[in-house]
Amino acid sequence: MILQKLRGFFLGTLRRQLIVGVAVVHALMMALFIGDLTARNKALLLERQTEQATGPHPCHLIGCLVGCL
């Protein structure tokens, strides 16, 4: 009974199928975007944290000295 109502709701008319399909694709793309953004942000933060823990790179020191002169 409930399964038939759900099937009728999601797979009723062609218009409804198109709307549901677009909504599902949109939700999937948003989830992938958020996952990718989170992974990139985590990698960037880990890189910055490692850089802070190990001290500045020698190239950064040269750039700082040139900027001070």
ChimeraX attribute file (.defattr): number of C-alpha atoms within 10 A of each C-alpha:
attribute: neighborCount
match mode: 1-to-1
recipient: residues
	/A:1	6
	/A:2	7
	/A:3	8
	/A:4	9
	/A:5	11
	/A:6	11
	/A:7	11
	/A:8	12
	/A:9	13
	/A:10	16
	/A:11	15
	/A:12	12
	/A:13	11
	/A:14	10
	/A:15	10
	/A:16	14
	/A:17	14
	/A:18	13
	/A:19	12
	/A:20	15
	/A:21	14
	/A:22	12
	/A:23	12
	/A:24	12
	/A:25	11
	/A:26	12
	/A:27	12
	/A:28	12
	/A:29	12
	/A:30	12
	/A:31	12
	/A:32	12
	/A:33	12
	/A:34	12
	/A:35	12
	/A:36	12
	/A:37	12
	/A:38	12
	/A:39	12
	/A:40	12
	/A:41	12
	/A:42	12
	/A:43	12
	/A:44	12
	/A:45	12
	/A:46	12
	/A:47	12
	/A:48	12
	/A:49	12
	/A:50	11
	/A:51	12
	/A:52	11
	/A:53	9
	/A:54	9
	/A:55	9
	/A:56	10
	/A:57	10
	/A:58	9
	/A:59	9
	/A:60	10
	/A:61	11
	/A:62	11
	/A:63	10
	/A:64	11
	/A:65	10
	/A:66	9
	/A:67	8
	/A:68	7
	/A:69	5
